[in-house]
Amino acid sequence: EAGVAQSPRYKIIEKRQSVAFWCNPISGHATLYWYQQILGQGPKLLIQFQNNGVVDDSQLPKDRFSAERLKGVDSTLKIQPAKLEDSAVYLCASSLVGGAFNEQFFGPGTRLTVL
Amino acid sequence: AQSVTQPDIHITVSEGASLELRCNYSYGATPYLFWYVQSPGQGLQLLLKYFSGDTLVQGIKGFEAEFKRSQSSFNLRKPSVHWSDAAEYFCAVGDGTGTASKLTFGTGTRLQVTL
């Protein structure tokens, strides 16, 4: 079974530029998560999708971050414009169904550096 | 709101020695507790989880964790560490089992194994 795929693996941009990350979850997983992991910290949930609907985006900085999950499969997370403090690893995870008790399968992440 | 504290940022153990990683949580109701491991360049992998019942939980790769309600702790243990266990370990608490429930992660403990 293929795992969660993410691209790109690394991205370096200047502040105020825009960037997009892509995630392909495990086939059949209804729930998709985007996490932000700043160096020295644990992952922080940005947004959770159930199929193509948003379940929780309370910690997503909506003035600059956006995410979509068209057709309930792949997802894209965008930052526009980027700030220095957005430097982090962005992790995508998926699970069969939503709920903290259900195992989340994580992708390898995209490491973003904002200069 | 729930929170997780991992007091040890970095731990070094010799191969073959025993290991205990500490985790303290804060949550108003029955906690749902998890340990994840993150190897360099890879996503997080679930080691074990606790929901209810037996307070000693067995996980993958020979790990176990013990839930102690009186101490608000969920420490991870392994009797004999292997060099391949070198990684970062995250404790997390879930805020329920509903579809919208989410994980809150600690800041992680980096494990170094010396030969």
Interface residues (C-beta under 8 A of the other chain):
Chain A: G3 V4 T31 G40 Q41 G42 P43 K44 L45 Q48 Q50 V55 D56 L91 A93 V97 G98 G99 A100 F101 E103 Q104 F105 F106 G107 P108 G109
Chain B: V4 Y32 G41 Q42 G43 L44 Q45 L46 K49 F51 F90 A92 G94 D95 G96 T97 G98 T99 A100 S101 K102 L103 T104 F105 G106 T107 G108
